[in-house]
Amino acid sequence: MRMNAFPYLLIAVNLILAICTNDIIAPRGHLTKRFFITPRTATKEIAHQIDWASDMMRSFVLGPEFDYASFDALLSFLGEHLSDIKPLLEHVTLDRKDLCAQFAFAQRMYHVMHDCAYFMRLYSTSAPEHVLLRHILQLNVQILGLYDSNGFPDLCTESFTRTVMRLTHNLHEWDVAFENLDEISLSTYLVYDNQFLEAQKSLFHLARFAL
């Protein structure tokens, strides 16, 4: 229901901003001309838009497995939604640093999940190298759940340290198994290597905060 109602919410927000600023937001969030937004109003509305996108994506991150098929159904919608937000940040001064941090992490979540969904479809066979690659892709999505909305390690996450250790162990085990495989296609190897390095970098960073 929230997804279906959201376009109408965005229209309502546009009308509110138009009334408050005597300006109109064009389709896809582009501005028809420069305008002045009351900092408090702009901060509240933009924060709401970012929170909505982040909450929607976190609903996929926090599950036992990434439901990439369902995420695909929202892919274009979420991409357009984030594109609508970006130009509005240029007109915000109040709490700008926090909003930019939240938006940057929302974009990071989107790109990680976008890539995961794409490669999960592309490498979907039961071949051992594809199975291991999908494990790494899923792991990169799970890692997102260990960060707060500003993109900082969320130490309040239940079993934060244990989760970081478990994911690090899994990453190592899968990498050993992958390196022992024969006749891996170049495309599979390149995607795996890139995804592995991303996961390794994130887990190294998170491990610094694990107690």
N, C-alpha and C positions, 0 to 999 in steps of 0.2 A: 504493500500500500504506500509506503514512503517513497518508493521509486516512482510510482505512477503519479503521485501528488507533487513530486519535486519540481517539474517544469512550471507548475502553477505558483509554487512558492517563489521560484526565481523571478517570475513575472511580477509578483507582488513586491518583492524586494526592489526590483527595478523601478516600479512606480513610486515606492516610498522615497528612493534616492532621487528620482526625478522631481518629486514635490519639494524635497528638502534642498535641492541644489539647482532647480530650474534647468536640469539637463536630462538627457536620455541616454541609456546604455543600449547600444546597437546589438543585434544578434551576435552570439558567441562571445558576448562580454566586451566587445570593442567599443570605445567611447566615440561619440559623434564629434565631440570637441572637448577641450580642457574645461574642467569645472572644479568647484570647491566643495568638498564634502566635510561636514562637521566631523572632526576626528573621533569623537565618541561614537557617533552613529556608524561611521565607516568601520571602525574597529569591531563593533558588535556584529555588524552584518557579515563582514569578511570572516571573522572568527567562526561564525555560525556555519558558513559555507565550507570552510576548511574542516571543521569538526565533523560535518555530515559526511564528507568524502572519506575522511580518516576512519570514522566509525564503520562505514560501509566496507572498506577494505580490511579492517581488523576483524570483521566477522568471518572473513576467509582465512586470515592468518592464524587465528586462535584454535581452529579445528585440528583434529588429529591428522588430517590430510588436506592438501590444497585442492579444493573442488574447482579445477581450472575450467571445466565445461560451463559451470554456472557463472564464473567470473567472466568468461568470454561474452556472455549475454550482456554484461554491464560495461564491457571494455570501452566501446566508443562513447557511451554516455559519461563515464567517469573521466575520460580523456578530454571531452568537451567541457565538462564541469571545471576541471583544473585550469583549462585554457581561459575560461571565463573569469577566474579569480585573479590570474596573474596581472593583467593591466590595472586592476583596482588597487593593488598594493602600491603602485606608484603614487597614489594620492593619499596615502596614510602616513601620519607622523606619530600618532599616539600608539605606543606599544609596538612600533614597527619591527623592532628586532625580534620580539617573540613571534609575531605573525609570520615574518619571513622564515624563521626557523621551523615553525609548524608547517608552512607551505612547502618548504624544501624537503622535509621528511615525507610529507604526503606524496610529493612527486617521486621521491625515491621508492616508496612503497609501490606506487603505480608502475614504475619502470621494472622493478624486480618481478612483480607479479605478471606484468605483460610478457616479459621474456620467458618466465617460467611456463605460462600457459602456451606460448608459441612453441617452445621446444618440447613440452610434454606431448603436444600433438604430433610434432615432427618425428620424434624418436619414441614411438609408441609400441614397438615390437617387443617380443619376449627375449630378444638377444641380450646376453649378459651385459654388454657394454651399454645398451639402452636402459636396462633396469638400473644399473649403477648411476648412470647420468640422471635418471629421474629421481633417484634418492638425493643426489646433490641439489637438484633443482628444488625439491620439496624442502630440503634443509635451509636453503637460502630464504625461502618464504617464512619458515619457522623462526629464523633468526630475527626477523622484523618484530616479532612479538616480544622480544627482550628489550625493546627501546620504548621510551615514552613518546608523547606526541611532539616533543621538541627535537627528537632524534638523539636523546641522551640515554645511556644505559638505565633501564628502569630497575633499580635495586629493590623496589617494592614488589616486583614480580615474585610470585610464590616459587620457592626452590630455584632462585636465580642461579646460584653457584652450581648446584647440582645439574641444572639444565645445560649450562655452558659446558660443564665437564662431559656430560653425556653426548652432546652434539659434537664436541671436539673428538671424542673417542670414535663416534660413528664415522665422522669425516675421515679419520685416519684409516679405519678398517676398510671403508669403501675405496679409498685411494690405493691401498695395498692390493686389493682385489682387482681394481681396474688396471694397475700397472702390470699385473701378471697375465692379462689377457693377450691373445694373439690376434693379428689381422684386424685391427681396429681401423675403420675408415678415417681419413684425414679430417673430414668435417666433424665427425663425432668427437675425435680427439681434441680438436680446437675448441669446440663448445664446452666439452668437459673441463679442459684446462682453465678456461676463462671462469667458469662457474666455481671450480674448485678454489681458485685463487681468491675470488670474491668472498667465499665462505670462510676461507682460512684467515683472510685479513679481518673480517668482522669478528670472528671468534677470538683472534689474538687481542683485538681491542677490548672486547667484552671481558676477557680473562683478567685484564688489569683491574677490573672492578669486582671480580669474584672474591669472596672472603673465604 
